[in-house]
Amino acid sequence: MADIFHKFQDVFYRIIDAPDDETRNAIIMHEQMMTADFVGTLRNIKDAENRDIASKIINEARTGTHRRFADELAAFDAAPNRAIGNRAIDSLLVLMNEYASIIVQVKNASTREEGNAYIDRCLE
């Protein structure tokens, strides 16, 4: 699974290494909000009325809040046609949903160790 979540390794390690539960919960909450925001951005790109609008959304995302995905966003913008770009967006949406699911499992784990075990499986 590590190849799926390589973009999130830094976040996973920050969660594991958080000095206390309050910090850990703040990191998790931030990741949930960022994930929801990025999913919304991807949907906005996909639903844009035309390529110029989609490109504007992409450029704002890759130079701003969602720099982590600059390569993927650039690939959407360079796609030869909308259908190819939308398939790539759909693939990334699947990844983001998987990531969101892991974050929820970590957040809802009954113990910190159980939450860390979910993360460890992603890093294997």
URDA-V432162 format. One record per pair of residues at least 12 apart in sequence whose C-alpha atoms are under 10 Angstrom apart, sorted by sequence separation. I is the first residue (numbers start at 0). J is the second residue. D is the distance in whole Angstrom. If there is no record, write none. Layout:
BEGIN
((I | J | D) (I | J | D))
END
This chain:
BEGIN
((14 | 26 | 7) (41 | 53 | 10) (44 | 56 | 6) (57 | 69 | 9) (60 | 72 | 8) (61 | 73 | 8) (72 | 84 | 9) (75 | 87 | 7) (102 | 114 | 9) (105 | 117 | 6) (13 | 26 | 8) (14 | 27 | 7) (40 | 53 | 10) (43 | 56 | 8) (44 | 57 | 7) (74 | 87 | 8) (75 | 88 | 7) (101 | 114 | 9) (104 | 117 | 7) (105 | 118 | 7) (13 | 27 | 10) (43 | 57 | 9) (57 | 71 | 10) (58 | 72 | 8) (74 | 88 | 10) (104 | 118 | 9) (11 | 26 | 10) (41 | 56 | 9) (57 | 72 | 6) (58 | 73 | 8) (72 | 87 | 9) (102 | 117 | 9) (10 | 26 | 8) (11 | 27 | 9) (40 | 56 | 7) (41 | 57 | 9) (56 | 72 | 10) (57 | 73 | 7) (71 | 87 | 8) (72 | 88 | 9) (101 | 117 | 7) (102 | 118 | 9) (10 | 27 | 9) (40 | 57 | 8) (57 | 74 | 10) (71 | 88 | 9) (101 | 118 | 8) (54 | 72 | 9) (57 | 75 | 8) (58 | 76 | 9) (40 | 59 | 10) (41 | 60 | 9) (54 | 73 | 9) (57 | 76 | 7) (72 | 91 | 10) (10 | 30 | 8) (40 | 60 | 8) (56 | 76 | 10) (71 | 91 | 8) (101 | 121 | 9) (54 | 75 | 9) (55 | 76 | 9) (53 | 75 | 9) (54 | 76 | 6) (7 | 30 | 10) (37 | 60 | 8) (53 | 76 | 8) (54 | 77 | 9) (68 | 91 | 10) (98 | 121 | 9) (40 | 65 | 9) (51 | 76 | 10) (50 | 76 | 8) (37 | 64 | 9) (36 | 64 | 9) (37 | 65 | 7) (44 | 72 | 10) (53 | 81 | 10) (36 | 65 | 9) (45 | 75 | 10) (50 | 80 | 9) (33 | 64 | 8) (34 | 65 | 10) (37 | 68 | 9) (41 | 72 | 9) (44 | 75 | 9) (50 | 81 | 8) (33 | 65 | 8) (44 | 76 | 9) (49 | 81 | 9) (41 | 75 | 10) (45 | 81 | 8) (45 | 82 | 10) (45 | 84 | 8) (46 | 85 | 9) (44 | 84 | 9) (45 | 85 | 6) (44 | 85 | 9) (45 | 86 | 9) (45 | 87 | 10) (42 | 85 | 9) (45 | 88 | 7) (41 | 85 | 9) (44 | 88 | 8) (45 | 89 | 9) (42 | 88 | 8) (41 | 88 | 7) (42 | 89 | 9) (41 | 89 | 9) (38 | 88 | 10) (41 | 91 | 8) (42 | 92 | 9) (41 | 92 | 7) (38 | 91 | 9) (39 | 92 | 10) (38 | 92 | 7) (37 | 92 | 9) (38 | 93 | 10) (38 | 95 | 7) (34 | 92 | 10) (37 | 95 | 8) (38 | 96 | 8) (7 | 67 | 9) (35 | 95 | 9) (6 | 67 | 7) (34 | 95 | 7) (35 | 96 | 9) (6 | 68 | 8) (34 | 96 | 8) (34 | 98 | 8) (35 | 99 | 8) (34 | 99 | 7) (33 | 99 | 10) (31 | 98 | 9) (32 | 99 | 10) (30 | 98 | 10) (31 | 99 | 7) (34 | 102 | 10) (30 | 99 | 8) (31 | 100 | 10) (31 | 102 | 7) (27 | 99 | 10) (30 | 102 | 8) (31 | 103 | 8) (28 | 102 | 9) (27 | 102 | 7) (28 | 103 | 10) (31 | 106 | 10) (27 | 103 | 8) (27 | 105 | 8) (28 | 106 | 9) (27 | 106 | 7) (24 | 105 | 10) (24 | 106 | 7) (23 | 106 | 9) (14 | 102 | 10) (23 | 111 | 9) (4 | 94 | 8) (3 | 94 | 7) (4 | 95 | 10) (7 | 98 | 8) (11 | 102 | 9) (14 | 105 | 9) (20 | 111 | 8) (19 | 111 | 10) (4 | 97 | 9) (3 | 97 | 9) (4 | 98 | 7) (11 | 105 | 10) (3 | 98 | 9) (15 | 111 | 8) (14 | 111 | 10) (15 | 112 | 9) (15 | 114 | 9) (16 | 115 | 10) (14 | 114 | 9) (15 | 115 | 6) (14 | 115 | 8) (15 | 116 | 10) (12 | 115 | 9) (15 | 118 | 8) (11 | 115 | 9) (14 | 118 | 9) (15 | 119 | 9) (11 | 117 | 10) (12 | 118 | 9) (11 | 118 | 6) (12 | 119 | 9) (10 | 118 | 10) (11 | 119 | 9) (8 | 118 | 9) (11 | 121 | 9) (12 | 122 | 10) (11 | 122 | 8) (8 | 121 | 9) (4 | 118 | 10) (7 | 121 | 9) (8 | 122 | 7) (7 | 122 | 9) (5 | 121 | 9) (1 | 118 | 10) (4 | 121 | 6) (5 | 122 | 8) (1 | 119 | 9) (3 | 121 | 8) (4 | 122 | 7) (0 | 119 | 10) (1 | 120 | 8) (2 | 121 | 9) (3 | 122 | 9) (4 | 123 | 10) (0 | 120 | 7) (1 | 121 | 5) (2 | 122 | 8) (0 | 121 | 5) (1 | 122 | 5) (2 | 123 | 9) (0 | 122 | 7) (1 | 123 | 5) (0 | 123 | 6))
END
